[in-house]
């Protein structure tokens, strides 16, 4: 009884406080109006004096009427508040609904009271909600904001209408008024805290693309999810495992047609969830890779002219690398590359080739023996294409060769005897696939000669790069302006990257000369476009053919740019090409400047990858 009395007294106190504020405001407006009328009358000459202005009189009457409306609203509210069975006070609630169609201040107060007593009058729900929505449509921002703040109150005891209220608030996200937008954000967050499952389910229906989707509103929803929901996942997603699973399913449903930036945003969030954390089982990694596979369109027939699909494929492959490293299968990506991409490699846009080869190098450590056996013939064929024969005087793209040698080593390490029929080696495993009874000596001779040519070109290039580094150091000492220093610094970076590429090539060709070669299956080779985890020796003094320090991150680095989803290492590509340009008759880099990809080419074509 004491508790009931306490709450009643508290509610009465709050009502009295509101009532006093509304009355004081209304009376102040009335007093200001009367004062303005008196000032105007005093200022006018006698011949221009007018009888009491009809407009002033009307305004005064309006103010008086507004005070009466507010007083009436408080009477309705006080009776409802005092009533033990509020459903019997139908006339009071109907009075509040009617007052929501009168003056501005009455609308503001009514928009607080309508949702407060909404649950007690189900027969008036439609009429009450429509009156509240009329307040949201008001031109006066004070009325609109108050009505928006009241929306979550409708759901406190009526959770079945949460989705309807979320839909209303989502439409209001498109406002340009900061105060109104803040009110919408707070109302949505209030609903999510009330019922995370129902609210987020309703919210995510606006995150996907449908025939009726408004792109502006969808963008506002995605921004709200990114800025307001994701940062508070620990607070909002409770119970944790259930809600993390639920939001994962919601995100999957929203990925039908997204830009590269949107996809990366969702994937970054998913990987931050505890169900995909460091202790997550392999099955969870497979689930993430399956999401990425869906985005890569691995069921689609490949069109070599569809540069957007190529960009998306490479980006998705790089995005999946950390999950491959944690046990997710690579088979679908590798099968697609082997069947659709590598056979038309020559027809790919020049600026995409290096990205694809880098992706192949990155994925190669995570292949199974069966996948390695399937991929090796294609890799060896490409490797021979880009390792020039001694007599032809062909050009060599050093970074292409680095990528292909790295992939070759890792694949051959899984199935060494597969190289017998591909490169003429004699590796005995006791299996029929050794094919030791067949003569592959010509293949071995050709492969070994190509390796020697690659080494000769690489050593010649390294000498010129090392000389160039000495010249860059002198130029740096002589540089006076910041612009000159920046230019020299870039040239030094180009040269350093080129030297790293050359060192890697020599480290990988050296073990391949033997009849029974050793294949590198560890991470001792740090690919030239990746950051080293240990300090590297000076490029000028690195022993030719020596191994690089181990890098625990080899094969798992990736970067998907916002909105584009392009492959990693764009700058490294440019640096290597510049470093190799003009160094020898065999050393011209082929990459050139990179351009960014075109539109999605899926669904409604939502921007770029």
MOMO-V817392 format. One line per field, one symbol per residue. phi: phi as a letter, one per 20 degrees, with the letter a starting at -180 (. if undefined). burial: I if it has 24 or more other C-alpha atoms within 12 Angstrom, else O. A space follows every 50 residues. Layout:
phi = ???
burial = ???
//
This chain:
phi = .ffgfffffffffffffffffffffffffffffffffffffffefffdfc fggfffffffffffffffffffgffgfffffeffdffeefffffffffff ddfffffffffeegffdgfecffdffffffffffffeffffffffffffe gfffegdcffdgffffgffffffefeefffffffgfffffffffbgffff fffffeeedcgdfefffgffffffffedegfdgfeeecfgffffffffff fgfedfbcefffffgffffgfefffdfgeffgffffffffffgffelfee fedfeeffffgffffffffegfeffdoffdgfffffffedeffdgfefgg feffgfffffffegfdeeffffffeggffffffffdefffeemffceffg fgfffffggfffffcgfffgeecmfcddcndgfflffeedffffffffff fffgfffffffffffffffffffffffefdeffffffffffffgffffff ffgffffeegfeeffdfddfdddfeegfedfeecfefgffdfffnfefff cfegncfbbdffmdmfffmgffgfffgffefmfbfddffdfmfedefefg mclemfncd
burial = OOOOOOOOOOOOOOIOOIIOOIIOOIIOOIOOIIOOIOOOOOOOOOOOOO OOOOOIOOOIOIIIIIIIIIIIIIIIIIIIIOOOOIOOIIOIIIIIIIII IIIIIIIIIIIIIIIIIIIIIOOIIOIIIOIIIIIIIIOOIIIIIIIIII IIIIIIOIOOIIIIIIIIIIIIIIIOOOOIIIIIIIIIIIIIIIIIIIII IIIIIIIIIOOOOOIOIIIIIIIIIIOIIIOOIOOIIOOOOOIIOIIIOI IIIIIIIIIIIIIIIIIIIIIOIOIIOOOOOOOIIIIIIIIIIIIIIIOO OIOOOIIIIIIIIIIIIIIIIIIIIIIIIIIIIIIIIIOIIIOOIOOIII IIIIIIIIIIIIIIIIIIOOIIIIIIIIIIIIIIIIIIIIOOOOIIIIII IIIIIIIIIIIIIIIIIIIIIIIIIIIOOOOOOIOOOOOOOOIIOIIIII IIIIIIIIIIIIIIIIOIIOOIOOOOOOOOOOOOOOOIIIIIIIIIIIII IIIIIIIIIIOIIOOOIIIIIIIIIIIIIIIIOOOIOOIIOIOIIIIIIO IOIIIIIIIIIOIIIIIIIIIIIIIIIIIIIOIIOIIIIIIIOIOIIIII IIOOOIIII
//
